[in-house]
Amino acid sequence: MTIFSRRRTHMLASSAAILVAMLPATALAGDVVGTITDGSNTRALQGAEVRILELDRVVQADRDGSFRFPHVPAGTYTLEARYLGADKRSQSITVGDSGTAIANMTLGDDGSILVVGQAANLSSSLSRQRAADGVESVLTRDAIGQFPDQNVAESMRRLSGVNILADQGEGRFVSVRGLDPELNAASINGTRIPAPGGDSRSVALDVVAAELIESIEVKKTLTPDMDADTLGASIEINTTSAFDRKKDLLSVKLEGSYNDYANSLTPKASVDFSTRLTDNFGIAGGVSYYRRKFESDNIEGADWKTADDGTIYAEELQYRDYDVERERLGATLSLDFRASDSTKLYARGLYSQFSDQEYRGDVILIMDGEPFAGSATSAEFSTADDRIEVRRRMKDRYEKQKIKSLTIGGETDADAWKLKYSLAYAESTEAENGSVDPTRFRARFNGDGDDEIRIKFDYADIRRPSFSVSGNSALFNDPSQYKFNELESTDMELSRDKEWTAKFDAAREFALDHGTFTVQGGVKSRWRQKSYDFETTVYDGFDGNYTLADVLGGQTYRIQDLGPLPQQGGTSDFFYGNRDKFELNPFDTLVNSASTDYAIDEDILAGYLLGRYDSGALRLIGGVRVEQTKNDISGNIINAEDEDDVIVTPTNFKRKYTDWLPSLAVRYEVSDDVLLRFGASRSLVRPKLSSLAPRFIIDEDREAEFGNPDLKPYSAWNLDLSAEWYFAKNSSLSAGIFWKSVQDFIVEVKGGAGSAYGVNFLRSMTWENGDTAKIKGLEVSFAHQFTSLPAPFDGLLLNANYTYTDAVGTVYTDGDITKPRDISLPSSSKHTFNLALGYEKGPLSLRAAGTYRDKYLDELGASAEEDRIVDQHFQLDLSAKYRVTDKVRLFAEWVNVTDAPYFAYQQYAGAKRLLQYEKYSWTAKFGVSASF
């Protein structure tokens, strides 16, 4: 243990002892314990509030429905329980001179509380939101294992202030309050899951199938016992436990998925179970399998310029045809054991395997000179004036990701003490080998007369510029003209991220005349290791004649005819069948392999101390958390000024920093139906580990990436103020404002052509710290079940929320403090909203969900007109369920009904100029689920 650690531990222990000594002693007698379940005794009602009215003491039921009041003075009291969607219930309880008084309660005996369907999801979500310490949104499933959506990330769009970023049209990364997903902290069963990818800190939240999820909590305000590395929210995902229900469950779901573009039906199946083998031991878990085939059409532009005659044109346009097949296999297992009346133990495991086979055929048109003719919406080029280079490529990439974690822990109630403890290990990997990524065929046309080729670009549709070929178009479309130019064979690419965690918390509760005061402290250590190893072989010649004609294939591109493209799988088969004839490029092979490797250790040691005052109306939680971060960063610096003598120099950086992070959370209950909340905290977000790596990467398009080991973490002060009105059963209206002051935010910075370590590049990218930023915004959320309307409209439900975020920071052009520039923080959207209209009556359940995300800055350019901006996005999804019997349901979903595309642009010369456009079409899902 370091001197710092010993001092901090001694400080926390001493402070706790002083606070304990200052509190008055109260003559106490016994404990009050019990459970809260629904009227059918099927489901434990987590988040139900239980009060001893005479003592102003309140607790919330745990996930197994249990609650406990320690050291209650002898006497007779009124015990009150409430849960949204059900009437309050109270009963009298007598506490003796010693021992335990048992008070089990049920809510909703009259049928006013539902445990199945949209109403049940809404009821449990709002109840847990109401009982939370701070500003929080919750999503849960019902008693028979139904989650609102089939993808965890896409389900979260329905929560206040939450939106998602998609990958190939599929929701994967979660944005909170319009901010970058990298600014969130996410955990599964209390364990931070490392990122399998080599260039990300955040994990895609479709890792776990929705069928295996019990709940998702999005916590937007911090308390000292929480990890402080978040600026958006702490996202806590919980898988199923055997004690979440009072009855055993076996649920089976079979599904087909059809993508309009791929014209292919693919399967999905899952099994979910929960059982108690004894009264004190249970097991729960499940398995999910999903295979998805889909296609997308893509266009990308680069290097927009203005010709001498004023014509605006792109020097390079790429047309990409994607065909992808993804396969997911996921499993969870949870063991729960009540070792005694005072101790609960658990073990929770997660395994997820994700494979991705991607074929990408593309055509790249590179203009070597200015257009000879043009207009406001067009540009025409001729080989009689300047060379036109055309590349036709095929990418054949197969990668596999694996994520696994194991968490073992428990909690013990010892008299007025509550102890929590856990040990965890998590590991994520991403591996790729054998990919041929890509094979490039190239033709350079510069003829005139009969050999002249003219290409005209039509920019009238700013999202989908098209091209047409005239002159000798037969030459342009002749596959034999495209000779082999280069390919990169991935011999091995392995990203590994693993983390060990140990955590211990201790809390001591003191009963006051009115309410309770709790002193709590804890320590947590996280040891993380992330590494990336890349071995590639680059070939740029062939002993013989190898052209596109040897591997000619077709295309599924819908925007326009691209002409000849390589066959999917054909280039890989040819390469492996003729490998001895390919000519090695030793320089690129060594530079590309050695320059990308890195290894980083990140050790975080944290401790905290808090005090918690809780009465019938007021809850105060205040304290301080301290986190010490150590980094050991290793990478390679390449010196390639002499191609015959490339020097690889290992380099290493070490650093350490400490952050003191105070926080305060206030929850005040104005009445039974109205809550006010206030939160203030200091937090930090550490840089992506890959961006810290001291490395220089150059890809086959001569685009360079530089790591920056001097990056500082974000640090921020955060304020939240909100009001919540629970005006009817399963109904709420909430509004809040938030403000954040951020220092050292991180941006991606784009640069132009240059040279480094003897290697020339056309474009560059690195990460830099900005100066300061201010984030302020507003959240409004409304949820209502319209039970008061006349039939059949009494089955309507509505969820709606809107978030306004103004996130502005200052950067300095070329690092010059005399050239400040105000920008929107990367990946921050000013306006986001979600709207879900549901209908549930009898056997029928319908829902229409729309989600909107405003435009946002994606990458910072050298000037404002070179910034990369992602355009606004609105998507509509429809779903339907029909209950055939109490146990069997049919369902269908129509995803991306509006066929919403992805569009990124730059505001060059006062107008939007294409950087990327991608279109996916819609996907339909349908199937049957049964529970036993």
NUTI-80522 format. One record per residue (C-alpha): x, y, z; residue in three letters. Coordinates in steps of 0.5 Angstrom, whole numbers, plus 500, padded with zeros to 3 digits. Layout:
N
XYZALA;...
//
This chain:
932
500500500MET;503507498THR;504512503ILE;498516500PHE;493510501SER;495509508ARG;494516509ARG;487516506ARG;485510509THR;487513516HIS;483520514MET;477516512LEU;477512519ALA;478517523SER;473522520SER;468516521ALA;470515528ALA;469523530ILE;462523526LEU;460517530VAL;462520537ALA;458526536MET;452523534LEU;447522540PRO;445515543ALA;438513542THR;435507546ALA;433502541LEU;430495541ALA;429491535GLY;429491528ASP;423491523VAL;424487516VAL;419484511GLY;418484503THR;414488498ILE;410484493THR;405485488ASP;398482489GLY;399476485SER;405474489ASN;409474483THR;414480483ARG;418483488ALA;417491488LEU;424494488GLN;424501489GLY;417501493ALA;418506499GLU;416503506VAL;415508512ARG;415508519ILE;410514520LEU;411516527GLU;419516527LEU;420519520ASP;424513518ARG;424511510VAL;427505506VAL;426503499GLN;425495498ALA;431492495ASP;431488488ARG;428482492ASP;423486495GLY;426486502SER;427492507PHE;429493514ARG;429498519PHE;434497524PRO;434499532HIS;427501532VAL;424503539PRO;419498543ALA;412500541GLY;407500536THR;407504529TYR;404505523THR;408502517LEU;406505510GLU;408502503ALA;407506497ARG;409504489TYR;406508483LEU;401504480GLY;398502486ALA;394505492ASP;398506498LYS;397501504ARG;399501511SER;398497517GLN;400497524SER;406493527ILE;409492534THR;416492536VAL;418488542GLY;424489547ASP;428485543SER;428481537GLY;425482530THR;418484528ALA;416481521ILE;412485516ALA;411482509ASN;406487505MET;403486498THR;400492494LEU;395492488GLY;390486491ASP;385489487ASP;388489481GLY;390496480SER;397494479ILE;399490473LEU;406486472VAL;405484465VAL;406489459GLY;407497458GLN;404499464ALA;408494468ALA;414497465ASN;412504467LEU;410503474SER;416500476SER;420505472SER;417511475LEU;417508482SER;424507482ARG;425513479GLN;421517485ARG;425513490ALA;432515487ALA;437519491ASP;438523485GLY;436525478VAL;435518475GLU;431515469SER;430507470VAL;428502465LEU;425495467THR;422489464ARG;415486467ASP;414479471ALA;414475465ILE;421477462GLY;419482457GLN;423488456PHE;420494452PRO;425493446ASP;430488443GLN;436492443ASN;438495450VAL;441501447ALA;435502443GLU;430501449SER;434507452MET;432512447ARG;425512451ARG;428515457LEU;429522459SER;435526456GLY;437519453VAL;439518445ASN;443513441ILE;448513436LEU;448508431ALA;453503427ASP;451501421GLN;444503422GLY;443499429GLU;443503436GLY;449501440ARG;452507443PHE;448511448VAL;448519449SER;445522455VAL;443530455ARG;446530448GLY;453529450LEU;458524447ASP;457517449PRO;465517451GLU;463521457LEU;458516460ASN;460511465ALA;457504464ALA;457498468SER;454491468ILE;452488475ASN;456493478GLY;462491474THR;465496469ARG;466492462ILE;472494458PRO;472496451ALA;474490446PRO;475495441GLY;482498441GLY;480506440ASP;474506445SER;473507452ARG;466506452SER;462499450VAL;457498445ALA;450497449LEU;448492445ASP;453487448VAL;447484452VAL;441481449ALA;435485452ALA;432478454GLU;437477459LEU;436484462ILE;432486469GLU;433493469SER;437499466ILE;439505471GLU;441512468VAL;444516474LYS;445523472LYS;447526479THR;453523483LEU;454521490THR;460520493PRO;460512493ASP;459512486MET;465512481ASP;466519479ALA;468518472ASP;462521468THR;460527465LEU;453525462GLY;451519466ALA;452513470SER;449507466ILE;448501471GLU;445495467ILE;443489472ASN;441482469THR;436477472THR;436475479SER;432469482ALA;430473487PHE;427478483ASP;421474483ARG;417470487LYS;415465482LYS;420461478ASP;420463470LEU;422460464LEU;421464458SER;423462451VAL;423467445LYS;423465437LEU;424471432GLU;426472425GLY;429478422SER;428481415TYR;432487412ASN;429490406ASP;436491403TYR;439484404ALA;432481402ASN;434475407SER;431472413LEU;435471419THR;434468426PRO;434470433LYS;432465439ALA;433466447SER;432462453VAL;431466460ASP;430462466PHE;429464474SER;428459479THR;429458487ARG;432451488LEU;431452496THR;428458500ASP;435461500ASN;438459494PHE;436461487GLY;439461480ILE;437465474ALA;440467467GLY;439465460GLY;442465453VAL;441469447SER;443468439TYR;442473434TYR;444472426ARG;443479422ARG;444480415LYS;444487412PHE;446492407GLU;448499406SER;450504401ASP;455509402ASN;458515399ILE;464519402GLU;467526399GLY;474529401ALA;478535400ASP;473540397TRP;476546393LYS;474552389THR;477552382ALA;479559379ASP;472560375ASP;469559382GLY;466552381THR;466548388ILE;468541387TYR;471535391ALA;477532389GLU;475525391GLU;469521392LEU;468514394GLN;462510393TYR;461504398ARG;457498397ASP;457494404TYR;454487405ASP;455485413VAL;453479417GLU;453479424ARG;452474429GLU;452475437ARG;452469442LEU;450472449GLY;449468456ALA;448470463THR;448466470LEU;447469477SER;447465483LEU;444468489ASP;445465496PHE;442467503ARG;447465507ALA;443467514SER;438472516ASP;443478515SER;448476509THR;446475502LYS;451473497LEU;451473490TYR;456471483ALA;454474477ARG;457472470GLY;457475463LEU;459472456TYR;458475450SER;461473443GLN;460478437PHE;463476430SER;462481424ASP;464479417GLN;464485412GLU;465485405TYR;466492402ARG;466494395GLY;468501393ASP;470505387VAL;474512389ILE;474517384LEU;480522385ILE;481528381MET;488531379ASP;486537377GLY;480543376GLU;474542372PRO;474544365PHE;466546366ALA;462547372GLY;456550375SER;453551382ALA;451544382THR;456540378SER;463539376ALA;466536370GLU;473533369PHE;477531363SER;483526362THR;485531356ALA;486536361ASP;489532367ASP;489525370ARG;483522373ILE;485516378GLU;480511379VAL;481505384ARG;476499385ARG;477495391ARG;474490396MET;475489403LYS;474482406ASP;474483414ARG;472478419TYR;473480426GLU;470477433LYS;469480439GLN;469477446LYS;466480453ILE;466476459LYS;466478467SER;465475473LEU;463479480THR;462475486ILE;460479492GLY;455480498GLY;452484503GLU;451483511THR;447487516ASP;450487522ALA;446490528ASP;446498525ALA;452496520TRP;451495513LYS;457492509LEU;458491502LYS;463487499TYR;465485492SER;471482487LEU;470482480ALA;474481473TYR;472483466ALA;476482460GLU;474484453SER;478482446THR;477484439GLU;481479434ALA;482479427GLU;486475423ASN;486473415GLY;483479413SER;485482406VAL;483489407ASP;483491402PRO;485489395THR;486495391ARG;486495383PHE;488502380ARG;487505373ALA;490512371ARG;487515365PHE;490521362ASN;488520355GLY;485525349ASP;482524343GLY;479517342ASP;482515349ASP;479521353GLU;474520359ILE;470525362ARG;466525368ILE;461529371LYS;459530378PHE;452532380ASP;452535386TYR;444538386ALA;442532392ASP;447535397ILE;447528400ARG;448523394ARG;452526389PRO;452522383SER;457521377PHE;456520369SER;462518364VAL;462520357SER;467519352GLY;471513352ASN;466510357SER;468503355ALA;475504357LEU;473506364PHE;468500365ASN;473495362ASP;476491368PRO;482489365SER;484496365GLN;485496373TYR;491493375LYS;493490382PHE;496496386ASN;496494393GLU;493490399LEU;494489406GLU;493482409SER;492482417THR;496477420ASP;494478427MET;490484430GLU;489483437LEU;486488442SER;485486449ARG;482490455ASP;482487462LYS;480490469GLU;480487476TRP;476490481THR;476490489ALA;471494493LYS;468495500PHE;463499503ASP;461500510ALA;455504513ALA;453505520ARG;446508521GLU;443512527PHE;436513529ALA;434520531LEU;428522534ASP;426524527HIS;429520521GLY;436517521THR;443519520PHE;448514516THR;455515516VAL;458511510GLN;465510507GLY;469505503GLY;475504498VAL;475501491LYS;481499487SER;481498479ARG;487495476TRP;486496468ARG;491493462GLN;489495455LYS;494493449SER;493493442TYR;498488437ASP;498489430PHE;501485425GLU;500486418THR;504484411THR;503490405VAL;504487398TYR;504492392ASP;506488386GLY;505482383PHE;509477379ASP;505476373GLY;498480370ASN;493481376TYR;487485374THR;480486376LEU;478482370ALA;481476374ASP;476477380VAL;470480377LEU;464480381GLY;457484382GLY;454489386GLN;448490390THR;449498390TYR;442502389ARG;444509389ILE;447508382GLN;451503377ASP;458503380LEU;461499374GLY;466493375PRO;467491382LEU;471485385PRO;467479387GLN;466478395GLN;471473397GLY;474473390GLY;480477392THR;482473398SER;481466395ASP;486469389PHE;491472394PHE;491465398TYR;492461392GLY;497465389ASN;501468395ARG;508467393ASP;507471387LYS;505477391PHE;511482392GLU;512485399LEU;513492401ASN;518491407PRO;517499409PHE;510499409ASP;510492413THR;514494418LEU;512501419VAL;504499419ASN;506493424SER;510497429ALA;507504429SER;500501432THR;502497438ASP;501500445TYR;500497452ALA;497502458ILE;496500465ASP;491504469GLU;490503476ASP;485507480ILE;485507487LEU;479511490ALA;476512497GLY;470516500TYR;466518506LEU;459521506LEU;454523511GLY;446521509ARG;440524513TYR;434521511ASP;427523514SER;420523512GLY;421529507ALA;428530507LEU;434526504ARG;441529504LEU;447526502ILE;454529502GLY;461528502GLY;467527498VAL;471522494ARG;478522492VAL;481518486GLU;488517485GLN;490515477THR;496512475LYS;498511468ASN;504507465ASP;504508457ILE;508504452SER;508505445GLY;513505439ASN;516511435ILE;518510428ILE;524513424ASN;523512417ALA;527517414GLU;532512411ASP;527506408GLU;533501408ASP;534502415ASP;527503419VAL;528504426ILE;523502432VAL;524505438THR;520503444PRO;518509448THR;514509455ASN;511515459PHE;508514467LYS;504519470ARG;500520476LYS;494525479TYR;489525484THR;482528484ASP;478530490TRP;471530488LEU;466533493PRO;458532492SER;452534495LEU;445531493ALA;438533496VAL;431530495ARG;425534498TYR;418531498GLU;414537498VAL;408533498SER;406525497ASP;406527489ASP;411533489VAL;419532489LEU;424537489LEU;432535487ARG;438538487PHE;445536486GLY;452538486ALA;458535484SER;465535481ARG;467529476SER;472527471LEU;473523465VAL;479520463ARG;482520456PRO;481514451LYS;487509453LEU;488509445SER;489516444SER;494517450LEU;498512446ALA;505515444PRO;504512437ARG;504514429PHE;499511425ILE;499511417ILE;493507413ASP;493505406GLU;490512404ASP;496516407ARG;492518413GLU;496519419ALA;494519426GLU;498521432PHE;497519440GLY;498524445ASN;500522452PRO;500529455ASP;492529454LEU;489531461LYS;482528463PRO;476532463TYR;474535470SER;468538471ALA;463542476TRP;456539475ASN;449542478LEU;442539477ASP;436542480LEU;429538478SER;422538480ALA;417531479GLU;410531480TRP;407524480TYR;400527479PHE;396520478ALA;397512478LYS;403511473ASN;404518471SER;409523472SER;411530469LEU;418532471SER;423538469ALA;430540471GLY;436544469ILE;443542469PHE;449546468TRP;457544468LYS;463547468SER;468543464VAL;476544464GLN;481540459ASP;475537454PHE;478533449ILE;477534441VAL;479530435GLU;483535431VAL;484534423LYS;490537419GLY;493537412GLY;499534409ALA;505533412GLY;511529414SER;513525420ALA;519521422TYR;520521415GLY;513518412VAL;509523408ASN;502523409PHE;496527406LEU;491528412ARG;493527419SER;489527426MET;490527433THR;487529440TRP;488535444GLU;485539450ASN;481545449GLY;481550454ASP;474551458THR;467549456ALA;460551459LYS;454546459ILE;447548460LYS;441545459GLY;433543460LEU;430537461GLU;422536461VAL;419529461SER;412526461PHE;409520462ALA;402518463HIS;397512463GLN;390515460PHE;386510465THR;381516466SER;379516458LEU;372512456PRO;373505453ALA;377504448PRO;381510449PHE;383508456ASP;388503454GLY;393509451LEU;400510454LEU;404516453LEU;412517454ASN;415524452ALA;421527453ASN;425533451TYR;432535452THR;436542450TYR;443542451THR;448548450ASP;455545450ALA;460551448VAL;468550449GLY;474554447THR;480552443VAL;486555440TYR;487555433THR;494552432ASP;495552439GLY;496560439ASP;492563445ILE;491569441THR;486566436LYS;481563441PRO;475559437ARG;468557440ASP;466551438ILE;460546440SER;463540444LEU;464534440PRO;458529439SER;453534443SER;447535440SER;443542442LYS;436538441HIS;434531443THR;427528444PHE;423522444ASN;416520444LEU;413513445ALA;405512444LEU;403506446GLY;396502447TYR;395496451GLU;388493452LYS;386486453GLY;390481449PRO;393487444LEU;399492446SER;401497440LEU;407502440ARG;410507436ALA;416510438ALA;420516435GLY;427519437THR;430525434TYR;437528435ARG;440534433ASP;446535429LYS;453535432TYR;460537431LEU;464530430ASP;471532428GLU;474539429LEU;477541422GLY;483546422ALA;477552421SER;470552422ALA;468550415GLU;472544415GLU;469541421ASP;465535420ARG;458535422ILE;453530423VAL;446532421ASP;440531425GLN;436524425HIS;429522426PHE;427515426GLN;420512427LEU;419504430ASP;413501430LEU;411494435SER;406490436ALA;404484441LYS;398480442TYR;397475447ARG;394468445VAL;394465452THR;396467458ASP;403464457LYS;404465449VAL;405472445ARG;406474438LEU;410480436PHE;412484431ALA;417490430GLU;418495424TRP;425498425VAL;427505422ASN;420506418VAL;422512416THR;428510412ASP;433515416ALA;440515413PRO;446518416TYR;449524413PHE;455528415ALA;458534412TYR;462540412GLN;460547411GLN;465549406TYR;464556402ALA;457557406GLY;454551404ALA;453543406LYS;458539403ARG;458531403LEU;463528407LEU;459521408GLN;452519407TYR;449512409GLU;443509408LYS;440502411TYR;433501409SER;428498414TRP;428492418THR;422487420ALA;422483426LYS;417478428PHE;416472432GLY;413468438VAL;415468446SER;412463451ALA;413463459SER;412458463PHE;
//
